Amino acid sequence: MINKSRILIFSLFLMLTACQKTSNSDNPTTNEETLIGQDLDRDGVWDYIQQYIEKTHSDSEKTRAALTQMTKVIESMLIDYANKENSIKHAHELADATQCLYYITPENADMISSKLQAIILNNKARSIAYIKLIRSLAVKYLTYQLIK
């Protein structure tokens, strides 16, 4: 089994690189400046992301399930970015979701998760919340490692 703290660090790294490598023009939606996306069917996944997952991974139910799990966690992270306790809980949930994706498709997990994160972070409000979240988590993690 993979060390959870390594998965957590790797998940945070993937999220940072997804922000840097992808432009908003790659995203299949209007670029509204809202933090929370529309979820008409109330399944916990914003509609445009659900459409993206279904369109790009129609051949694998397991991959869709893993990406849906990741999406729910990342959306929760964005919504709760200012809540320190929830942010840490969500970071661990993301590590679990990332580990699931790597189990299902180890050869493509990096690319798939980076694209998903870029799709989720498709506007300024989400990107700012995400950057604040990552900075906060990085400081907490580094502080913990120094104390440990």
C-alpha positions in Angstrom: 0.0 0.0 0.0 1.2 3.5 -0.8 2.2 5.8 2.0 -0.8 8.2 2.6 1.4 11.3 3.2 3.1 10.7 -0.1 -0.3 10.4 -1.8 -1.4 13.6 -0.1 1.8 15.5 -1.3 1.4 14.1 -4.8 -2.3 15.1 -4.9 -1.4 18.6 -3.9 1.4 18.7 -6.5 -1.0 17.5 -9.2 -3.4 20.2 -8.3 -0.8 22.9 -8.5 0.5 21.6 -11.9 -3.0 21.4 -13.3 -3.5 25.1 -12.6 -0.2 26.0 -14.3 -0.5 23.9 -17.5 -4.1 24.4 -18.7 -5.8 27.5 -20.0 -9.5 28.3 -19.5 -10.1 28.0 -23.2 -9.9 24.2 -22.9 -12.9 24.1 -20.6 -16.3 23.0 -22.0 -18.4 25.6 -20.2 -19.1 29.3 -19.9 -16.6 31.0 -17.6 -19.0 32.3 -15.0 -17.2 34.0 -12.0 -18.9 31.8 -9.4 -17.3 29.6 -6.9 -20.1 27.0 -6.8 -21.2 25.4 -10.0 -24.7 24.4 -11.0 -25.9 20.9 -10.0 -29.4 20.5 -11.4 -29.7 16.8 -10.7 -28.3 17.3 -7.1 -25.9 14.4 -7.3 -23.0 16.4 -5.8 -21.1 17.0 -9.0 -21.4 20.2 -10.9 -23.2 19.6 -14.2 -20.4 20.7 -16.6 -18.0 18.5 -14.8 -20.4 15.5 -14.9 -20.8 16.1 -18.6 -17.0 16.2 -19.1 -16.5 12.9 -17.1 -19.2 11.1 -19.1 -18.0 12.4 -22.4 -14.3 11.7 -22.0 -14.5 8.4 -20.1 -17.6 6.7 -21.5 -15.7 3.5 -21.9 -14.9 2.9 -18.2 -17.4 2.9 -15.4 -14.6 2.5 -12.8 -12.8 5.6 -14.1 -16.0 7.6 -14.1 -16.6 6.5 -10.5 -13.1 7.5 -9.4 -13.3 10.9 -11.2 -16.7 11.5 -9.6 -15.2 10.8 -6.2 -12.3 13.2 -6.9 -14.7 15.8 -8.2 -16.9 15.8 -5.1 -13.8 16.2 -2.9 -12.3 19.0 -5.0 -15.6 20.8 -5.1 -15.9 20.5 -1.3 -12.3 21.7 -0.9 -13.1 24.8 -3.0 -16.3 25.5 -1.0 -14.6 25.0 2.4 -11.3 26.6 1.5 -11.4 29.0 4.4 -12.3 26.3 7.0 -9.0 24.8 8.2 -10.3 21.6 9.8 -12.5 20.8 6.7 -9.6 21.6 4.4 -7.3 19.0 6.1 -10.1 16.4 6.1 -10.7 17.1 2.4 -7.0 16.8 1.6 -7.0 13.3 3.1 -10.2 12.4 1.1 -8.4 13.7 -2.1 -5.5 11.4 -1.3 -7.9 8.5 -1.1 -9.6 9.4 -4.3 -6.3 9.8 -6.1 -5.1 6.5 -4.9 -8.3 4.9 -6.3 -7.7 6.5 -9.7 -4.1 5.3 -9.7 -5.3 1.8 -8.9 -7.8 1.8 -11.8 -5.6 3.4 -14.4 -2.0 3.7 -13.2 -0.6 4.6 -16.6 -2.9 7.5 -17.3 -3.8 8.8 -13.8 -1.5 11.8 -13.9 -3.0 13.2 -17.1 -6.6 12.3 -16.3 -6.5 14.0 -12.8 -4.7 17.1 -14.2 -7.3 17.5 -16.9 -10.1 17.1 -14.4 -8.7 19.6 -12.0 -8.2 22.1 -14.9 -11.8 21.7 -15.9 -13.0 22.3 -12.3 -10.8 25.4 -11.9 -12.3 27.1 -14.9 -12.7 30.6 -13.5 -11.0 33.2 -11.4 -13.2 32.6 -8.2 -12.4 28.9 -8.2 -8.7 29.4 -9.0 -8.3 32.0 -6.2 -10.1 29.7 -3.7 -7.9 26.9 -4.8 -4.6 28.9 -4.5 -5.6 30.0 -1.0 -6.4 26.4 0.0 -3.2 25.0 -1.4 -1.1 27.7 0.4 -2.9 27.0 3.6 -2.5 23.2 3.3 1.2 23.5 2.3 2.0 25.7 5.4 0.1 23.3 7.7 1.8 20.2 6.2 5.3 21.8 6.3 4.8 23.0 9.9 3.7 19.5 10.9 6.7 17.9 9.2 9.1 20.3 11.0 7.5 19.6 14.4 7.4 15.9 13.8 
